[in-house]
């Protein structure tokens, strides 16, 4: 018998999530049946979306999330022992699964889905949770479908030092754009320029006048605003700094995820109308996995060519998953945050 450790939701998050909202438990897994495989977690992903998606999860359920899992036993020809999968098994060390995703669920995430990680060559397998995973697919497809960057355009990335943001900026550079980004520390701003090719950056925490700072960064306006944070920058940029026919790509609202109630959103309709802006939300889980994989082909090429670089923030140990998760909302990570099990 294999004993699995898992993090279980024992209280719904209220305001800022707390470690005490989760509990570490053990369970004994049953022997494999025909069609099943035993997976062992190698890396866990921690992502901001988990904060709001758990609101619909029943108490006692395993904390949702993706992991890089290795097949260690199999009674299913689809799953070969030793292969690695990106799997939505949640925060658990071992899982018995047939890899078939659950039917439609309240969380709108593909629970139990296991997809083989493509050949990454000499790149780390953990990229299956980052650049060649959900964040990378989000960056690539949101920019392709909505942003549609053209050479010479100006792109501003809100939350540029995170798992998605640092990839978005590099894609924009590859497409010939001028790239601007915001982050919460001078260190992050410096890394965005030195490691990821951003042209200019803004420390939104130290700026005394955000409106003036944005004017200085983008004196001719912004063509694409990639927003995963919301907050003051969004309130300033959308009505005051977008160029005609600009595109606003919305993938998240992390600045408000820990609020007791979702905030009222300022009415942007007049500047949207005057500037003929395209403002569109993007949810990666509504795109088929085959579409993700098509984007990964080009992204893997960029990685091997040195055009696309990655950054990981690795927390050691399954027991430290809650701390890694809470660190997302304190701005502790640069790049993709993962837990090495």
Buried (B, 14 or more C-beta within 10 A) or exposed (E): EBEBBBBBBEEEBEEEBEEEBBBEBEBEBEEBEEBBBBBBBBBBBBBBBBBBBBEEBEEEBBBBBBBBBBBEBBBBEEBEEEBBBBBBBBBBBBBBBBBEBEEEBEBEBBBBBBBBBBEBEEBBBBBBBBBBBBBBBBBBBBBBEBBBBEEEBBBBBBBBBBBBBBBBBBBBBBBEBBBBBBBBBEEBBBBBBEBBBBBBBBBBEEBEEBBEBBBEBBEEBBBBBBBBBBBEBBBBBBBEBBBEEBBBBBBBBBBBBBEEEEEEEEEBEEBBEEBEBBBEEBEBBEBEBEBBBBBBEBBBEBBEEEBBBBBBBBBEEBEBBBBBBBBBBEBEBBBBBBBBB
